[in-house]
Amino acid sequence: MAENALAPALRAAPETPVITDGFSCAMSVDHLTATDPLINAHGQHLAELLAQALPLAQELPRAQPSPEEGLR
């Protein structure tokens, strides 16, 4: 079943984060990584991915309201 969609997607985008919020999703990715030499993927829970991105987001400049908008 994984060869229909998951395995080709993992091979095609090796640097793309893989969201595995469920146990079976994580096990599928782990199994494919262990058995297919062309796949080097690591599943992450969505919360883990967001936590990694949080420090990067805090470094971005904040948008300031224009004088016309004022405080509403």
C-alpha positions in Angstrom: 0.0 0.0 0.0 2.8 2.4 0.8 4.3 2.0 -2.6 1.2 3.6 -4.2 1.8 7.1 -2.7 3.9 7.4 0.5 7.1 5.7 -0.7 7.3 7.6 -4.0 6.6 10.9 -2.2 9.3 10.3 0.3 11.8 9.4 -2.4 10.9 12.5 -4.5 11.2 15.0 -1.7 14.0 13.8 0.7 14.4 17.2 2.5 10.7 17.8 3.1 9.4 17.5 6.6 7.0 14.5 7.1 4.1 15.1 9.5 3.4 11.9 11.4 0.8 12.8 14.1 -0.4 9.2 14.4 1.4 6.1 15.6 0.8 4.1 12.4 2.0 7.0 10.2 5.2 7.2 12.2 5.7 3.5 12.0 5.1 3.5 8.2 7.8 6.2 7.7 10.2 4.4 10.0 9.7 1.1 8.3 10.2 2.6 4.8 13.4 4.4 6.0 14.7 1.1 7.4 14.0 -1.0 4.3 14.4 1.3 1.3 17.9 2.7 0.8 16.5 5.6 -1.3 14.4 6.9 1.6 15.9 8.8 4.4 12.9 10.3 6.2 12.1 11.2 9.8 8.5 11.7 10.8 7.7 14.6 13.1 4.6 15.4 15.1 3.1 18.8 14.0 3.8 20.2 17.5 7.5 19.3 17.1 7.7 21.0 13.7 6.0 24.2 15.0 8.3 24.3 18.0 11.3 24.2 15.7 9.9 27.0 13.6 9.0 29.2 16.6 12.5 30.7 17.1 12.7 31.6 13.4 9.3 33.3 13.5 10.3 35.4 16.5 13.2 36.9 14.5 10.9 38.2 11.8 10.0 41.9 11.8 6.5 42.6 13.1 4.1 44.4 10.9 3.0 47.8 12.2 -0.4 49.2 11.6 -0.5 52.2 9.3 -1.5 55.6 10.7 -4.8 55.4 8.7 -5.7 52.2 10.5 -5.0 53.5 13.9 -6.0 51.5 16.9 -9.3 49.7 16.6 
